[in-house]
Amino acid sequence: MKIDIAKLSLVQNVIKAYEQIRDEEVDHLQQMVDNIKLEQWRAGAQQFITEAKKVSSGFRAQYTFLFLPGSAQRTYFGASL
């Protein structure tokens, strides 16, 4: 059995080309997955920020009602503040 060096070299080049294409596709898919994860993280962070703003607004309203002068008459357990 005689091995043709030219054919072997051609096959090796084809294999290298396929491996390069595969690596590029894997990198592209990994980038897509990373982008999806980033968007999911941003969506989760935005939900957290929105919830924190709601809580903060509630505390601000309570503070304004209880402690700022000139607000409406306030009572706490029947005693004026």
Buried (B, 14 or more C-beta within 10 A) or exposed (E): EEEEEEEEEEEEEEEEEEEEEEEEEEEEEEEEEEEEEEEEEEEEEEEEEEEEEEEEEEEEEEEEEEEEEEEEEEEEEEEEE
